[in-house]
Amino acid sequence: MDKTFRAFDPDQGLLLPPSLDEWLPAEHLARFIADLVDEHLDLSRIHAAYTEGRGGPPYDPRLMVRILLYGYTIGVRSSRVIETKCVDDVPFRWLAGGAAPDYRAIARFRKRHLSALGHLFVQALALCQAAGMVRLGRVALDGTKVVANASKRKAMSYARMSEKEKVLAGEVSALLLEAERIDKDEDKKFGKNRRGDELPEELRRRESRLAKIREAKAALEEEARQRAREHAEAAARERGDDEDSVTSKGAAAAEMATPKPKAQRNFTDPDSKIMLTGDGAFHQCYNAQAVVDDEHQVIVATDVNTNASDVGNLIAMTEQTTANTGRAPGELLADAGYCSADNLEAAAGYTATHGTEFYIATGRCRRGDPAPVAVRGRIPNSATEKQRMARKLVTKKGQQIYARRKAIVEPVFGQMHTLQNAKRLLLRGLEAARGEWLLLAACHNLRKLHGHVGLTGLAALVPS
């Protein structure tokens, strides 16, 4: 063969020990994460949890935070996959310093310190502010449905629970009678020395299903009682009743309350709810909210709740934005899902107090709504807040400002879903879902920070 190839000898030994540091490019994201954890993030909340001196030494929190932050930034969230990456993948091996924590240790660390890891969102936001990436001149609010770690096939309505409870209770009773008959027959055949108290597999399965159904049914009944109590107490206060009357009417309403027949509860993750998602199908989901700054698509406020509607989040997310950043945004854009008479009235009050201008789509006119006010001329003093908002949005300035809403917030959800695999949560329960989403939002901001300042500019940042 005339062609000469470069030398290739897989069995060639190394003259000097290899250095992982030489295998990682200077501007790699893993180096940015490592410097961030070692020099800029406050891990005191995690360190404070280690008070027990007995037992084997745990992994250094810096190591665990390093690999979790890097994993959540690039879309690797499974503890088993992270364990594998710490062996096979150079950036993970470099971040872990050659250690390979097993998946149980990674999962336990994440579960134990999930609240502290979620708190890193505020620290990451402070670093973005220090880098000049958050201007708060214009922000946009929107929600996205994130799929819970639960199947909708594991959900059951209250009416179905009531039917199934009767069926299973009858089957369990029949199986118990059959087990008792078999025991008597075996006592006659083998004597009474046999223990004979093992439950048949079929009985164990039915009993566990019956217990789960009864637990879910009781939870739905308690939720119905709580809603009825709150509604009755609020109505009594509006009528001007005294506190004793308010309490008694709330208790009476709770006593009479029953869940709606179609009210559902999931057996795998009871906190998640059936919600309509962007693909037109219904899934077990949580509703994640985010306020995004226009300048660099940094998330400045975020939360997770179990209500499929966005309408109850407008003022809460605006107040969180002010609390997280230290100042109110100049303009806040939101779609028609946040429009209600109460929200528009509260937004007008917030504007008067903090100066934030709201641009909220009012949607289609509903039956009973007053006619739109004229685009030109003075606004009548009798105009409602919805009429005033609709008038603001049809002006040339209003159209130009509101047109930016999609370009600000929706790409952020797309980036998180694509780059961080954030369309589906791994952890179950509302508090765990909130903590995991906050960690995902923090990692989104860190990815933006890495692209803006790189590794060299990180040392100059001093969070405000």
Rosetta blueprint (number, residue, H / E / L):
1 M L
2 D L
3 K L
4 T L
5 F L
6 R L
7 A L
8 F L
9 D L
10 P L
11 D L
12 Q L
13 G L
14 L L
15 L L
16 L L
17 P L
18 P L
19 S L
20 L H
21 D H
22 E H
23 W H
24 L L
25 P L
26 A L
27 E L
28 H L
29 L H
30 A H
31 R H
32 F H
33 I H
34 A H
35 D H
36 L H
37 V H
38 D H
39 E H
40 H H
41 L L
42 D L
43 L L
44 S H
45 R H
46 I H
47 H H
48 A L
49 A L
50 Y L
51 T L
52 E L
53 G L
54 R L
55 G L
56 G L
57 P L
58 P L
59 Y L
60 D L
61 P H
62 R H
63 L H
64 M H
65 V H
66 R H
67 I H
68 L H
69 L H
70 Y H
71 G H
72 Y H
73 T H
74 I H
75 G L
76 V L
77 R L
78 S L
79 S H
80 R H
81 V H
82 I H
83 E H
84 T H
85 K H
86 C H
87 V H
88 D H
89 D L
90 V H
91 P H
92 F H
93 R H
94 W H
95 L H
96 A L
97 G L
98 G L
99 A L
100 A L
101 P L
102 D L
103 Y H
104 R H
105 A H
106 I H
107 A H
108 R H
109 F H
110 R H
111 K H
112 R H
113 H L
114 L H
115 S H
116 A H
117 L H
118 G H
119 H H
120 L H
121 F H
122 V H
123 Q H
124 A H
125 L H
126 A H
127 L H
128 C H
129 Q H
130 A H
131 A L
132 G L
133 M L
134 V L
135 R L
136 L L
137 G L
138 R E
139 V E
140 A E
141 L E
142 D E
143 G E
144 T E
145 K E
146 V E
147 V E
148 A L
149 N L
150 A L
151 S L
152 K H
153 R H
154 K H
155 A E
156 M E
157 S E
158 Y H
159 A H
160 R H
161 M H
162 S H
163 E H
164 K H
165 E H
166 K H
167 V H
168 L H
169 A H
170 G H
171 E H
172 V H
173 S H
174 A H
175 L H
176 L H
177 L H
178 E H
179 A H
180 E H
181 R H
182 I H
183 D H
184 K H
185 D H
186 E H
187 D H
188 K H
189 K H
190 F H
191 G L
192 K L
193 N L
194 R L
195 R L
196 G L
197 D L
198 E L
199 L L
200 P L
201 E H
202 E H
203 L H
204 R H
205 R H
206 R H
207 E H
208 S H
209 R H
210 L H
211 A H
212 K H
213 I H
214 R H
215 E H
216 A H
217 K H
218 A H
219 A H
220 L H
221 E H
222 E H
223 E H
224 A H
225 R H
226 Q H
227 R H
228 A H
229 R H
230 E H
231 H H
232 A H
233 E H
234 A H
235 A H
236 A H
237 R H
238 E H
239 R L
240 G L
241 D L
242 D L
243 E H
244 D H
245 S H
246 V H
247 T H
248 S H
249 K H
250 G H
251 A H
252 A H
253 A H
254 A H
255 E H
256 M H
257 A L
258 T L
259 P L
260 K L
261 P L
262 K L
263 A L
264 Q E
265 R E
266 N E
267 F L
268 T L
269 D L
270 P L
271 D L
272 S L
273 K E
274 I E
275 M E
276 L E
277 T L
278 G L
279 D L
280 G L
281 A L
282 F E
283 H E
284 Q E
285 C E
286 Y E
287 N E
288 A E
289 Q E
290 A E
291 V E
292 V E
293 D E
294 D L
295 E L
296 H L
297 Q L
298 V L
299 I E
300 V E
301 A E
302 T E
303 D E
304 V E
305 N E
306 T L
307 N L
308 A L
309 S L
310 D L
311 V H
312 G H
313 N H
314 L H
315 I H
316 A H
317 M H
318 T H
319 E H
320 Q H
321 T H
322 T H
323 A H
324 N H
325 T H
326 G L
327 R L
328 A L
329 P L
330 G L
331 E E
332 L E
333 L E
334 A E
335 D L
336 A H
337 G H
338 Y H
339 C L
340 S L
341 A H
342 D H
343 N H
344 L H
345 E H
346 A H
347 A H
348 A H
349 G H
350 Y H
351 T H
352 A H
353 T H
354 H H
355 G L
356 T L
357 E E
358 F E
359 Y E
360 I E
361 A L
362 T L
363 G L
364 R L
365 C L
366 R L
367 R L
368 G L
369 D L
370 P L
371 A L
372 P L
373 V L
374 A L
375 V L
376 R L
377 G L
378 R L
379 I L
380 P L
381 N L
382 S L
383 A L
384 T L
385 E H
386 K H
387 Q H
388 R H
389 M H
390 A H
391 R H
392 K H
393 L H
394 V H
395 T L
396 K H
397 K H
398 G H
399 Q H
400 Q H
401 I H
402 Y H
403 A L
404 R L
405 R H
406 K H
407 A H
408 I H
409 V H
410 E H
411 P H
412 V H
413 F H
414 G H
415 Q H
416 M H
417 H H
418 T H
419 L H
420 Q L
421 N L
422 A L
423 K L
424 R E
425 L L
426 L L
427 L L
428 R L
429 G L
430 L H
431 E H
432 A H
433 A H
434 R H
435 G H
436 E H
437 W H
438 L H
439 L H
440 L H
441 A H
442 A H
443 C H
444 H H
445 N H
446 L H
447 R H
448 K H
449 L H
450 H H
451 G H
452 H H
453 V H
454 G H
455 L H
456 T H
457 G H
458 L H
459 A L
460 A L
461 L L
462 V L
463 P L
464 S L
